[in-house]
Amino acid sequence: MISYRIATESDVAEIRDLQIDSWRRSYRGMLPDAFLRDEVVEVLGARWAGLPGEGWQVICGFQGARLAGFVSVDHLREGGAYVDNLHVADWAMRQGIGRELMVRAARGVVAAGINALWLTVINENLATRAFYSSIGGVEDPEQPHELYGQSIFVHAVRWENPSELAGLAAV
């Protein structure tokens, strides 16, 4: 059974470690090996030195005391709320946790009166692109992007009506 709650400062180290593990697993072949082996620890360590500030919501899913996944959303981004991160632990994949985190994120966006939700996904990340499509995300054309000094191509994925995503039932 997965329980969900808003992240606290005591969750930050687990969130950071989950994202590092997820990037190393998911972005192999998409980002340079040296970056994933070495630099990602420093970059994400600095990123998760604390919880993001005003306008952000970070939602965690736990199985017991173990972090199964998290989503972080910037409600103040231009163009609507921005999903900055969605990561699920390897051992928790394919259990509907990512979907539930996105639904909960969309509910927070709707409750805040925001009428759009979006994110970016690396072009080669086909499984993740398929996941976002399966929950109603619509892709924009591929665009060049810089991610911590790494040149990549991404698609913006948009939910122009986040209330539709917010209304999806649990798997």
C-alpha positions in Angstrom: 0.0 0.0 0.0 1.3 3.4 -1.0 0.6 6.5 1.1 1.0 10.0 -0.2 1.9 13.3 1.5 3.5 16.6 1.0 7.3 16.4 1.4 9.1 17.8 4.4 12.7 18.8 5.0 13.3 15.4 6.5 12.5 13.8 3.1 15.1 15.8 1.1 18.0 13.4 1.3 15.8 10.5 0.1 14.3 12.6 -2.7 17.8 13.6 -3.9 19.1 10.0 -3.8 16.0 8.7 -5.6 16.5 11.3 -8.4 20.2 10.5 -8.7 19.4 6.8 -9.0 16.6 7.5 -11.5 18.7 9.7 -13.7 21.5 7.1 -13.7 19.0 4.4 -14.7 16.8 6.3 -17.0 19.2 8.6 -18.9 22.0 6.1 -19.6 22.8 6.7 -23.3 21.0 10.0 -23.3 23.4 12.0 -21.1 27.2 11.4 -21.0 28.3 8.6 -18.7 30.8 10.9 -16.9 28.0 13.3 -16.1 25.8 10.5 -14.7 28.6 8.9 -12.8 30.1 12.0 -11.2 28.6 15.4 -11.8 25.0 14.4 -11.2 25.7 13.9 -7.5 27.0 17.4 -7.2 24.3 19.0 -9.4 21.4 17.2 -7.7 22.9 17.6 -4.3 22.9 21.4 -4.8 19.4 21.2 -6.3 18.1 19.3 -3.3 20.0 21.2 -0.5 16.5 21.9 0.7 12.9 21.9 -0.5 12.0 24.4 -3.2 10.5 27.6 -1.9 7.3 29.5 -2.4 5.0 28.4 -5.2 6.3 24.8 -5.2 4.6 21.6 -4.2 6.6 18.4 -3.7 4.4 15.3 -3.2 5.9 11.9 -2.1 4.6 8.4 -2.2 5.8 6.0 0.5 5.5 2.3 1.0 5.9 2.2 4.8 8.8 4.4 5.5 10.5 3.8 2.1 10.2 6.5 -0.6 8.6 5.0 -3.7 8.4 8.2 -5.8 7.9 12.0 -5.9 6.7 14.8 -8.1 7.8 18.4 -7.7 5.7 21.2 -9.3 6.5 24.9 -9.8 3.1 26.7 -9.7 4.7 30.0 -10.6 6.2 29.1 -14.0 5.2 31.0 -17.1 2.8 29.0 -19.2 1.2 27.2 -16.3 2.4 24.9 -13.5 5.6 23.1 -14.4 6.4 19.5 -13.4 10.1 19.9 -12.6 10.6 16.3 -11.6 8.7 13.0 -11.5 10.6 10.0 -10.4 9.7 6.5 -9.2 12.1 4.1 -7.5 13.1 1.1 -9.6 11.6 -1.4 -7.2 8.2 0.5 -7.3 7.8 0.8 -11.1 4.7 -0.4 -12.9 2.5 0.0 -9.8 0.6 3.2 -10.8 2.7 5.4 -8.5 3.8 7.8 -11.3 0.2 8.1 -12.5 -1.1 8.8 -9.0 1.6 11.4 -8.3 0.7 13.2 -11.6 -3.0 13.0 -10.7 -2.3 14.5 -7.2 0.0 17.2 -8.8 -2.8 18.1 -11.2 -5.3 18.3 -8.3 -3.0 20.8 -6.6 -2.7 22.8 -9.8 -6.5 22.9 -10.2 -7.0 23.9 -6.5 -4.5 26.7 -7.0 -6.6 28.0 -9.9 -4.0 27.3 -12.5 -5.3 26.3 -15.9 -2.3 24.6 -17.5 0.3 22.0 -16.6 3.4 21.2 -18.5 6.8 19.5 -18.4 9.7 18.6 -20.7 10.9 15.1 -21.5 14.1 14.1 -23.3 13.4 13.0 -26.9 15.0 9.6 -26.6 13.1 8.8 -23.4 10.4 6.8 -25.3 8.9 5.0 -22.3 8.4 8.2 -20.4 6.9 9.9 -23.4 4.5 7.0 -23.8 3.5 7.3 -20.2 2.7 11.0 -20.4 0.7 10.4 -23.5 -1.3 7.6 -21.7 -2.4 10.1 -19.1 -3.5 12.8 -21.6 -0.3 14.8 -22.2 0.1 16.3 -25.6 3.6 16.7 -27.0 5.0 19.8 -28.7 7.6 19.4 -31.5 11.2 18.6 -30.4 13.3 21.6 -29.3 17.0 21.9 -28.3 17.6 22.4 -24.6 20.5 22.7 -22.2 20.3 20.6 -19.0 23.1 21.3 -16.5 25.5 22.0 -19.3 24.3 19.0 -21.4 22.9 19.8 -24.9 19.8 17.6 -25.5 16.5 17.7 -27.4 13.2 17.7 -25.5 9.5 17.8 -26.1 7.3 20.0 -24.0 4.3 17.9 -22.8 1.1 19.9 -22.0 -2.2 19.3 -20.2 -4.2 22.4 -21.3 -7.0 21.2 -19.0 -5.3 19.8 -15.9 -8.8 19.1 -14.4 -9.0 16.1 -16.8 -5.8 14.7 -15.4 -6.9 15.5 -11.9 -10.0 13.4 -12.4 -8.3 10.3 -13.5 -9.0 7.3 -11.2 -6.3 5.4 -9.5 -5.0 2.3 -11.3 
